[in-house]
Amino acid sequence: DTIWNNHIIAVTVGYDTNGNPSEVFANAATGGAMQATIADACILISIALQHGVLPADLGKSLATVPEYINGDLTDAPASPVGAIIGIVLEVMI
């Protein structure tokens, strides 16, 4: 799970036979337009992964916003899409 803009997003990552992320599913408790947007984004992320686009390349192309975490200024995802990609990157480490 991840939190973006005070929204909890449950994220599940599926892997190919080589252990590489190949699909992603996410669900936000808010439903409605946000949930539909997240579902559509997951389809696009999954297609990109299945066609060899690296999660790091997706992540570096997405917008970020400055955010203080534990007193340190860092770049945080500007959208739930960036937060989802962040989870994919975390599970790869």
Backbone as CSV, one residue per row, in Angstrom:
resi,resn,N_x,N_y,N_z,CA_x,CA_y,CA_z,C_x,C_y,C_z
1,ASP,0.830,-1.193,0.000,0.000,0.000,0.000,0.869,1.250,0.000
2,THR,0.294,2.315,-0.480,0.966,3.603,-0.463,-0.063,4.678,-0.122
3,ILE,0.418,5.808,0.292,-0.464,6.938,0.572,-0.059,8.074,-0.336
4,TRP,-1.036,8.629,-1.034,-0.812,9.799,-1.865,-1.902,10.809,-1.540
5,ASN,-1.481,12.009,-1.166,-2.428,13.094,-0.903,-3.530,12.667,0.077
6,ASN,-3.125,11.943,1.116,-4.014,11.429,2.162,-4.987,10.356,1.680
7,HIS,-4.729,9.764,0.533,-5.540,8.652,0.019,-4.720,7.367,0.119
8,ILE,-5.288,6.361,0.728,-4.622,5.058,0.782,-4.895,4.329,-0.527
9,ILE,-3.829,3.863,-1.152,-3.939,3.134,-2.416,-3.317,1.755,-2.211
10,ALA,-4.129,0.724,-2.360,-3.641,-0.654,-2.268,-3.079,-1.048,-3.629
11,VAL,-1.831,-1.504,-3.651,-1.146,-1.823,-4.907,-0.695,-3.273,-4.888
12,THR,-0.968,-3.978,-5.981,-0.504,-5.351,-6.166,0.311,-5.405,-7.453
13,VAL,1.482,-6.029,-7.370,2.358,-6.142,-8.533,2.429,-7.607,-8.946
14,GLY,2.227,-7.883,-10.242,2.378,-9.218,-10.797,3.697,-9.311,-11.543
15,TYR,4.250,-10.507,-11.598,5.582,-10.717,-12.181,5.527,-11.698,-13.340
16,ASP,6.469,-11.545,-14.284,6.592,-12.502,-15.373,7.412,-13.705,-14.894
17,THR,7.661,-14.649,-15.772,8.373,-15.875,-15.388,9.829,-15.626,-15.019
18,ASN,10.364,-14.451,-15.377,11.734,-14.098,-15.012,11.806,-13.301,-13.710
19,GLY,10.653,-13.058,-13.096,10.618,-12.311,-11.843,10.592,-10.802,-12.007
20,ASN,10.357,-10.339,-13.224,10.268,-8.900,-13.472,8.826,-8.428,-13.339
21,PRO,8.601,-7.223,-12.802,7.231,-6.703,-12.737,6.636,-6.629,-14.142
22,SER,5.419,-7.153,-14.307,4.805,-7.131,-15.627,3.371,-6.614,-15.609
23,GLU,2.808,-6.459,-14.428,1.476,-5.880,-14.347,1.275,-5.289,-12.957
24,VAL,0.387,-4.328,-12.893,0.126,-3.669,-11.620,-1.377,-3.417,-11.507
25,PHE,-1.873,-3.600,-10.297,-3.278,-3.352,-9.990,-3.313,-2.444,-8.768
26,ALA,-4.245,-1.514,-8.730,-4.350,-0.627,-7.573,-5.809,-0.308,-7.315
27,ASN,-6.090,-0.034,-6.058,-7.447,0.259,-5.648,-7.411,1.365,-4.603
28,ALA,-8.207,2.382,-4.802,-8.318,3.470,-3.829,-9.697,3.415,-3.200
29,ALA,-9.750,3.619,-1.912,-11.008,3.535,-1.181,-12.002,4.617,-1.582
30,THR,-11.526,5.688,-2.209,-12.411,6.798,-2.542,-13.377,6.480,-3.670
31,GLY,-13.029,5.522,-4.535,-13.907,5.158,-5.635,-14.059,6.291,-6.648
32,GLY,-15.128,6.241,-7.402,-15.452,7.297,-8.355,-14.408,7.529,-9.421
33,ALA,-14.256,8.797,-9.789,-13.348,9.174,-10.867,-11.901,8.847,-10.526
34,MET,-11.519,9.003,-9.253,-10.134,8.688,-8.880,-9.856,7.208,-9.092
35,GLN,-10.775,6.344,-8.688,-10.573,4.915,-8.862,-10.517,4.551,-10.345
36,ALA,-11.374,5.139,-11.144,-11.361,4.865,-12.587,-10.048,5.312,-13.219
37,THR,-9.551,6.466,-12.807,-8.279,6.970,-13.327,-7.128,6.056,-12.927
38,ILE,-7.124,5.609,-11.680,-6.077,4.692,-11.204,-6.137,3.374,-11.969
39,ALA,-7.342,2.850,-12.185,-7.484,1.593,-12.929,-6.944,1.737,-14.354
40,ASP,-7.294,2.832,-15.005,-6.794,3.068,-16.367,-5.279,3.235,-16.371
41,ALA,-4.739,3.954,-15.385,-3.291,4.142,-15.296,-2.584,2.806,-15.116
42,CYS,-3.165,1.918,-14.318,-2.555,0.599,-14.109,-2.499,-0.201,-15.408
43,ILE,-3.517,-0.075,-16.223,-3.502,-0.752,-17.524,-2.360,-0.217,-18.377
44,LEU,-2.200,1.091,-18.417,-1.118,1.685,-19.207,0.255,1.317,-18.657
45,ILE,0.399,1.335,-17.333,1.671,0.937,-16.713,1.978,-0.516,-17.062
46,SER,0.978,-1.386,-16.954,1.178,-2.811,-17.240,1.596,-3.041,-18.689
47,ILE,0.937,-2.356,-19.615,1.298,-2.492,-21.028,2.738,-2.029,-21.242
48,ALA,3.114,-0.918,-20.627,4.492,-0.431,-20.762,5.484,-1.453,-20.222
49,LEU,5.208,-2.014,-19.037,6.106,-3.013,-18.451,6.220,-4.237,-19.350
50,GLN,5.100,-4.675,-19.906,5.093,-5.865,-20.760,5.820,-5.634,-22.084
51,HIS,6.031,-4.378,-22.434,6.747,-4.049,-23.666,8.167,-3.564,-23.399
52,GLY,8.666,-3.870,-22.197,10.075,-3.639,-21.907,10.446,-2.283,-21.339
53,VAL,9.468,-1.439,-21.050,9.785,-0.155,-20.436,10.123,-0.406,-18.968
54,LEU,11.250,0.073,-18.530,11.679,-0.140,-17.152,10.907,0.778,-16.200
55,PRO,10.550,0.262,-15.022,9.834,1.094,-14.050,10.591,2.384,-13.717
56,ALA,11.912,2.328,-13.650,12.698,3.529,-13.358,12.528,4.577,-14.450
57,ASP,12.425,4.130,-15.703,12.218,5.073,-16.806,10.836,5.709,-16.730
58,LEU,9.835,4.918,-16.349,8.502,5.488,-16.153,8.533,6.509,-15.027
59,GLY,9.151,6.147,-13.927,9.178,7.005,-12.750,9.862,8.329,-12.978
60,LYS,10.971,8.309,-13.703,11.709,9.565,-13.897,10.994,10.504,-14.854
61,SER,10.017,9.987,-15.583,9.275,10.810,-16.534,8.044,11.466,-15.912
62,LEU,7.695,11.077,-14.688,6.483,11.590,-14.051,6.781,12.802,-13.179
63,ALA,5.778,13.632,-12.992,5.924,14.866,-12.215,6.109,14.571,-10.731
64,THR,6.861,15.443,-10.079,7.049,15.370,-8.635,6.770,16.747,-8.031
65,VAL,6.553,16.737,-6.727,6.363,17.972,-5.978,7.268,17.922,-4.756
66,PRO,7.756,19.076,-4.304,8.585,19.070,-3.097,7.728,18.755,-1.872
67,GLU,8.287,17.943,-0.975,7.556,17.555,0.232,8.556,17.316,1.356
68,TYR,8.205,17.754,2.545,9.045,17.505,3.711,8.651,16.178,4.341
69,ILE,9.631,15.292,4.498,9.429,14.013,5.179,10.466,13.932,6.280
70,ASN,9.998,13.870,7.510,10.886,13.843,8.679,11.870,15.007,8.667
71,GLY,11.404,16.174,8.241,12.241,17.365,8.236,13.138,17.529,7.028
72,ASP,13.174,16.537,6.155,14.013,16.597,4.956,13.156,16.897,3.729
73,LEU,13.617,17.813,2.900,12.915,18.133,1.663,13.246,17.074,0.619
74,THR,12.214,16.498,0.027,12.400,15.453,-0.978,11.393,15.650,-2.104
75,ASP,11.580,14.929,-3.183,10.614,14.942,-4.285,9.601,13.830,-4.050
76,ALA,8.331,14.192,-4.035,7.250,13.236,-3.843,6.427,13.147,-5.125
77,PRO,5.742,12.027,-5.355,4.906,11.919,-6.548,3.843,13.010,-6.584
78,ALA,3.642,13.596,-7.749,2.633,14.630,-7.919,1.255,14.041,-8.198
79,SER,1.194,12.738,-8.478,-0.081,12.089,-8.793,-0.086,10.666,-8.232
80,PRO,-1.259,10.063,-8.179,-1.300,8.670,-7.727,-0.537,7.736,-8.663
81,VAL,-0.395,8.109,-9.915,0.360,7.279,-10.863,1.815,7.179,-10.413
82,GLY,2.395,8.293,-10.028,3.767,8.291,-9.527,3.905,7.470,-8.257
83,ALA,2.902,7.530,-7.392,2.928,6.745,-6.161,2.893,5.247,-6.469
84,ILE,2.108,4.862,-7.466,2.022,3.449,-7.864,3.353,2.981,-8.445
85,ILE,3.946,3.780,-9.317,5.264,3.430,-9.872,6.283,3.311,-8.749
86,GLY,6.177,4.167,-7.742,7.073,4.091,-6.589,7.009,2.737,-5.903
87,ILE,5.820,2.173,-5.789,5.669,0.835,-5.197,6.343,-0.208,-6.079
88,VAL,6.151,-0.108,-7.390,6.794,-1.066,-8.305,8.303,-1.000,-8.139
89,LEU,8.849,0.203,-8.023,10.292,0.344,-7.830,10.738,-0.230,-6.489
90,GLU,9.941,-0.041,-5.456,10.296,-0.587,-4.128,10.359,-2.104,-4.121
91,VAL,9.434,-2.758,-4.798,9.421,-4.228,-4.770,10.526,-4.828,-5.616
92,MET,11.161,-4.013,-6.450,12.262,-4.505,-7.288,13.574,-4.535,-6.519
93,ILE,13.657,-3.790,-5.424,14.917,-3.679,-4.682,15.146,-4.907,-3.821
